[in-house]
Amino acid sequence: MTEAAPASAPESVGAEAAAALAPLHAAAFPPAERWGAEALCLMLEMPGAFALLCPEEGFIIARVAADEAEILTLAVVPEARRRGVARRLLQAASRQAAGRGAARLFLEVAVGNAAARGLYEGAGFTVAGLRPRYYADGGDALVLSRRLCGA
């Protein structure tokens, strides 16, 4: 019996990593929802933005403004799903956001994305609102939020 490789700890990356993040985003999302290197770079250059990467598995981009934080994207390649990558990225981003002064973390998730909704519910997120026709395909998004530790 072979042992599974140890889980990689998310590492901080900046705008210089946008070209490496783009293929991960492309693998994780349908064509209409993919963000290229230029879009990712612009997001990472926003005030308060940060990214955490699990190489070859996925990444998360978030930003902090005042006492609130927002997950901008969470991408995990299909081959790495159901291995705890998204959970590790979410936990690390939550810790970093709290460390930067955020008391609450927000995100949007497609109403029909049961897997992501299960992840977020398990992480303590609750529904804070609805954004009708939020996605390019006309799909609705739930706005979820959770209080951050230490807040």
Summary of the structure (lengths in Angstrom):
residues: 151
radius of gyration: 14.9
end to end distance: 44.1
largest distance: 49.7
contacts: 441
relative contact order: 0.15
helix: 34%
strand: 30%
